[in-house]
């Protein structure tokens, strides 16, 4: 009995294997795997095909668009959550 892995099959159309999805969104493979286990970010969108994990490119693009929108949108709530800066105290000579 042979225990060899053959060449990896091509990802389904419109999908990427997890090894290609991670650099596509700019994270390491370890990070995307961690997100998948923790069910956060785009990690929750992965699905299993046989023993491989695939991601739809449209889901990855939606994640990137969400990150972009969060980066350019003004954080109106954040402005109200912070305390005003405290006055500086000077040392008496």
C-alpha positions as CSV (number, residue, x, y, z in Angstrom):
1,X,0.0,0.0,0.0
2,X,1.4,3.4,-1.0
3,X,1.0,6.4,1.2
4,X,1.7,9.1,-1.4
5,X,-0.1,12.3,-2.0
6,X,-0.8,13.0,-5.6
7,X,-0.7,16.4,-7.1
8,X,-3.3,18.7,-5.5
9,X,-6.4,19.1,-7.5
10,X,-7.2,22.5,-9.0
11,X,-9.5,24.7,-6.9
12,X,-13.1,24.9,-8.1
13,X,-13.9,27.8,-10.4
14,X,-14.2,31.1,-8.4
15,X,-12.4,29.6,-5.4
16,X,-8.9,29.5,-3.9
17,X,-7.4,26.9,-1.6
18,X,-6.5,28.2,1.8
19,X,-2.8,28.4,0.9
20,X,-3.6,30.8,-1.9
21,X,-6.4,32.7,0.0
22,X,-4.1,33.8,2.8
23,X,-1.7,35.8,0.6
24,X,-4.7,37.0,-1.5
25,X,-6.0,38.9,1.6
26,X,-2.5,39.8,2.9
27,X,-2.3,37.5,5.9
28,X,-0.2,34.4,6.7
29,X,-1.5,30.9,6.3
30,X,-1.2,30.4,10.1
31,X,-3.4,33.5,10.7
32,X,-6.1,32.4,8.3
33,X,-6.1,28.9,9.8
34,X,-6.4,30.5,13.3
35,X,-9.3,32.7,12.1
36,X,-11.0,29.5,10.7
37,X,-10.7,27.7,14.1
38,X,-11.8,30.9,16.0
39,X,-14.7,31.5,13.5
40,X,-13.7,35.1,12.8
41,X,-13.0,37.3,9.9
42,X,-13.0,35.6,6.5
43,X,-12.0,32.4,8.2
44,X,-15.6,31.5,8.8
45,X,-16.3,31.6,5.1
46,X,-14.0,28.7,4.3
47,X,-15.5,25.3,3.4
48,X,-14.2,21.9,3.0
49,X,-13.8,20.0,-0.2
50,X,-12.5,16.5,0.6
51,X,-9.5,17.2,2.8
52,X,-8.9,20.7,1.5
53,X,-10.2,24.1,2.6
54,X,-11.5,26.4,-0.1
55,X,-12.6,30.1,-0.1
56,X,-14.8,31.8,-2.6
57,X,-13.0,34.7,-4.2
58,X,-16.1,36.9,-3.9
59,X,-16.1,36.3,-0.1
60,X,-12.4,37.3,0.1
61,X,-13.1,40.4,-2.0
62,X,-16.0,41.3,0.3
63,X,-13.8,41.0,3.3
64,X,-11.1,43.3,1.7
65,X,-13.8,45.8,0.8
66,X,-15.1,45.8,4.4
67,X,-11.6,46.5,5.6
68,X,-11.2,49.3,3.1
69,X,-14.5,50.9,4.1
70,X,-13.6,50.7,7.8
71,X,-10.3,52.4,7.1
72,X,-11.7,55.3,5.2
73,X,-14.9,55.8,7.1
74,X,-14.8,58.4,9.9
75,X,-15.1,56.9,13.3
76,X,-17.9,59.0,14.8
77,X,-18.4,56.9,17.9
78,X,-14.7,56.7,18.6
79,X,-14.5,60.5,19.0
80,X,-17.0,60.5,21.9
81,X,-15.6,57.5,23.7
82,X,-12.2,59.0,24.6
83,X,-11.5,61.3,27.5
84,X,-10.1,64.8,26.8
85,X,-6.4,65.1,27.3
86,X,-5.4,65.9,30.8
87,X,-3.5,69.2,31.3
88,X,0.2,68.9,31.5
89,X,1.7,69.6,34.9
90,X,4.9,71.5,35.0
91,X,7.6,71.1,37.7
92,X,8.2,74.0,40.0
93,X,11.8,75.1,39.9
